[in-house]
Amino acid sequence: MIIKVCVGSSCHLKGSYEVIETFKEVLKKYDVEDLVDLQASFCLGYCSQGVTVKAEGFDKPAVEKLGEDQLFLHNVNKENVEEVFAKEIYPNINR
């Protein structure tokens, strides 16, 4: 699975680098560092919706459940990274 955190100008100003650092801690806490490729990404096109995170590379059951092969999460910040990860991403990681 790949998690991309937008680091475009707007997201950078809204704390995207803090989000990346917090994601590193969360991935380690959940022991999925080897299953998730955390990346910075230039503009994902949702500048007015806070820091945007894109998750992609779901397995077939997750794609069927989500109806998509990627997931965009908006308004992510260092305070809610773990909640967003635990609720939206972690259940869909192919282990």
C-alpha positions in Angstrom: 0.0 0.0 0.0 1.1 3.5 -0.7 0.2 6.5 1.4 0.9 9.9 -0.2 0.8 13.1 1.8 0.4 16.3 -0.2 3.2 18.7 0.3 2.1 21.3 -2.2 2.2 25.0 -1.1 -1.2 25.0 0.6 -0.8 21.7 2.4 2.7 22.6 3.4 1.4 25.8 5.1 -1.2 23.7 6.8 1.3 21.3 8.4 1.9 18.5 5.9 5.4 17.8 7.1 4.1 17.4 10.7 1.5 15.0 9.3 4.3 12.9 7.6 6.3 12.7 10.8 3.3 11.7 12.8 2.4 9.0 10.1 5.9 7.6 10.6 5.3 7.2 14.3 1.8 5.7 13.7 3.1 3.2 11.1 5.8 2.1 13.6 3.2 1.8 16.4 0.9 -0.4 14.3 3.9 -2.4 13.0 3.1 -1.9 9.4 6.2 0.0 8.2 7.1 -2.9 5.9 3.6 -3.0 4.4 3.1 0.8 3.7 5.2 3.0 1.5 4.9 6.6 3.0 5.5 9.2 0.3 5.4 13.0 -0.1 3.4 14.1 -3.1 3.1 17.4 -4.9 -0.4 18.9 -5.2 -3.2 16.4 -5.1 -5.7 19.0 -6.2 -7.7 19.6 -3.0 -6.0 22.8 -1.8 -9.0 24.2 0.0 -9.7 21.0 2.0 -6.7 21.0 4.3 -3.8 18.5 4.2 -4.9 15.8 1.8 -3.7 12.2 2.1 -4.1 9.6 -0.7 -4.1 5.9 0.0 -3.7 3.5 -2.9 -2.8 -0.1 -3.6 -5.7 -1.7 -1.8 -6.3 -5.4 -2.2 -9.3 -6.7 -4.1 -11.6 -7.1 -1.0 -10.9 -3.6 0.1 -11.5 -2.2 -3.4 -14.8 -4.0 -3.5 -15.8 -2.6 -0.1 -14.6 1.0 -0.9 -15.8 0.9 -4.5 -12.5 2.6 -5.4 -8.9 1.6 -5.7 -7.7 4.8 -3.9 -8.9 6.8 -1.0 -8.6 10.6 -0.5 -8.7 11.9 3.1 -8.9 15.6 3.8 -8.2 17.9 6.7 -5.6 15.5 8.1 -3.4 17.1 10.8 -0.9 15.9 13.4 -3.7 15.6 16.0 -5.9 13.3 13.9 -3.4 11.2 11.9 -3.7 8.1 14.1 -7.5 8.3 14.1 -7.7 8.7 10.4 -5.2 5.8 9.9 -6.9 3.5 12.3 -10.4 4.1 10.9 -9.8 4.5 7.2 -6.5 2.9 6.2 -5.5 0.2 8.7 -8.5 -2.0 8.2 -7.7 -2.1 4.5 -4.1 -3.1 4.6 -3.4 -6.5 3.1 -1.6 -8.4 5.8 
